[in-house]
Amino acid sequence: MSSKHIACITFSLLLPFPTALDFSYLFIVWNVGQGAWSTLIDNNYCIHVDMGGEFYQVVKMAQRYCVSKKNVLLLTHLDRDHRNFIPNMQKRIALCLFEKTTYPLDKRITLTNCNQSHLPWIKRVFTSHFKVQNEGHAFLLFNTFLITGDLPAVLENKISGSLDKIRFLLVGHHGSKTSSSLSLLHRLTNLESAIVSARKHKYGHPHFITQKKFRDLNVPLVDTETYGTLVFDISSYYTQWAVKEERP
């Protein structure tokens, strides 16, 4: 493992919460290589969006954060690089599904459904039935983080509701040129940063066309390949994010 470093940037950012919070929330984008796994953590819950990638060392890190909490899993879709850590992780923590999928999961995965009523900060803004590769769900967390999985541009355009409070976008399909349509990006009028979970040197993501879109919009791209695991400390008044280099 290479040497570790931490760099912090603080935004003056008012989040759209109805009341002030007594404590901070963490939102973590894990450095999984080519794949997708992010986790929202509060005093009681770890809310995981997807759980897959290349670097299995991340599983132990997530266990340290979440072993004593209730763990809920949201799946944007069922590609292997979005779910292949689940069997390993469910041996370490109690894990349940946010909602039942009608598409069969890996036979090693046996998850029960969660009680959704205690998770008001999660909003599903697009859904399909997994009939076509890369179809699935898009989720909005805290009206601040938009996660679109691998949705292609034609489905991104069907994401519902107002997106003008979104500050952070987890870039679709690891930065592929088939996602991150300009029609979607133009709806994100207050976007602070775009986050890419991918490996440029191995897979060519994010694609240069995608990079140009964000550059033309003056939105910085932050990728886990360069900076490692990204940790966002969220309060009712600001968001601070730290870059923590975690490499195999």
N, C-alpha and C positions, 0 to 999 in steps of 0.2 A: 504494500500500500504506500502510495506517495505521501508526502508531507501534507498536513491538513492546514487549512486557513479559513478564516471567517471574515466576511466583509458585510457590512450592514448599510442599508439605505432606509431612511425614514421618510414617508410621505405624509404631508398634511392632508388627511383624508377623513371625511365624515362618512361613516357607513350608515346605510338606511335601516337602523334598528329602531323598533318602537320605543325601547327604553334603554337606559345605560346598563351595562353588564357589570357584575361584581368581579368578574375574572376574565382572563384572556382566553381566546381560542387559538389553537395552532392549526395551520393548514400546511401540509408537507407534500411536496412533489418529490418522490423518491428517485434517486439515480439508479434506474433499473437497466440502463442501456437502451436498446430498442424495445420499447414496450410501454406500458402505462400503469401507474399506481400512484394515487394521491390519497391523502388521509386528512380528514378534519377531526380535530381532537378537542373535546371539552372536559369538564370535570368527571363526566360519567360515561361518555361515549367516544369510540373511534369509528368514524364513518369513512369507509374505504370505497373509493370509486375505481373500479377495475383492480386487478391484482396479478400482473404478469410482466415478463421481461426476460432479461438474460442474467443479471447479477443476483444470485441467490443470497449473497451476504446481506442484502437489504431485509430479508425475512427476519433475521435476528435483531436488526435495529428496530423494526416495527414492533416486534414482540416486546422489547423493552419499554416502548411507549404505551402499549395497549393491553398488556397481559391482565391488568387489574380492572379493565373497563368492559363495557358492553360493546361488542364489535358487530357492525352492520356493513354488509357488502352491497354496493350498487354496481351493476354491470352495464356498461354502455353497449357492448355487443360481445360476441363469443369467440373472437379470434384468439388463438393460443397465446399470443403475446400480451393479451389483456386478462388472462385467467390462469396461466400455468403455475403460478405460485400458490393457488388456493389449497391443493392437497397438503402441501408442506405447512402452510399457515394454520390450517384448521386442526393440525396436530398440536399446535402450540397455544392456541386461544380458542374460546368459544365464539363461533362465527355464525351469523344468520343472514339470509337474503332479504334485502329491502322489499322486493316483490318477486313473486314466482315467475320464472321464465317458462314459456311453453316449448322452448327448444331444449333438447336433451344436453345436459352438461356431461363432462367427463365422468365415467362410471366410478371414479375414485372420490367424486365430490358428492357428499350427502349433506345438504344444508336445509334447515327449516326456515320458514318465513318469519320475519320480524313483526313486531307491533309498530306500525308506522305512525301512530298518533302522537308519539313523543318526539318526532323529528320534523318540526315545523319549518326548519331552516332549509330543507331540501325541497326543491321544486323541479318536477320533470317538465321540460319545455318542448320536448319532441319525443315521439315514440313510434316504432314500427314493430313488425312481428318477426324480425330476423330471417325473413324469407330469402333475402339477397345478401351476399357478402357485404359487410361494412354497414348494413342497416342496423338500427338499434335505437338507443335512447340518447338524449342530451339532457344534462342536469345543470341546474343553477343552484349554487350554494351561497347563502347569505346575501342574495342579490348582488354578489361581488365577484364570484368566480364562475365562469362558464366553461363547462366541460362537454365537448361534442363527440368524443370517441373518434371513430373513423368515418363519420358521416361525409359523404361526397357533397360537392357544392349544391347539387340539385335538391338534396334533403336539408342542408343547412338553411336554405331559403324558406323552409317550412317551419323553422323554429318560431314558437308562438310568444306573444307578449312583448312588453317593452324591454329593451336591452340597454337603455341609456344609463343605467346605474352600474353596469359591469365595469370593473376596474382591471380584472385579470382574465385573460383567455388562455386556456390550455389548447394550444394550436391543434386543429384536427388532423388526424392521420399522420402524426409525427412530423408535420410540415410538408406533406406531399402536395404536389401541385394540383391534385384533384380536390383538395379541400381549401378552406380559408377563402371563400369567394368574396369579391369586393362588395357584393350586395349585403353580405353578413357584416363585413368589417365596417361598412358605412353606417350600420345601425348601432355600432359600439362607439358612441360619440364621446365617451369618457374613459376610453381604454388607456390604462397606464402602462401595461406591459403584456407581452405575449410570451408564453412559456412553451418550450419545445422539449419533449421527452423522446430523444432519438440519438442516432449515431451517424454523424455526417461522414466520417471517414470510412465507415463500413457500408452504409446503405444510401448515402447521398441525401439524407434528410437533415435539416429542412432544405427543400428544393430551392434553387436560386430564384425561381419565379416567385415562390412564397416569400423569400427574404426581401425581394424587391417591393412586394406589396406593402409589407410593414415599414420598410425604409421610406417609401413614398408617403406613408401616413405619419411618419415621425414617431412610430411606436417601436420601442426597443424589443429585440428578441433575446430572451434569456434561455439558454439551453443547458440541460443537465450534463451533457457530454463535456462542456467547458467548465461549468461551475460546480457540478456535483449536486447533491441533494439540496433542494430549496425549502427553507423554513419561513413561513409567514406567521408572525405573532399579531393576532387581531384583537383589538379592543373596540369599544364603542366610539372612540375618537380618532384612532389612527391605525394604520397598518405598517408594521415594520417587517422587513424581510431580510433574512440572512442567507448567505451562500455558504454551505458547508461541504467541503470536498470530501466525498466518501467514495473511494475507488477500490476495486478488487486488486 
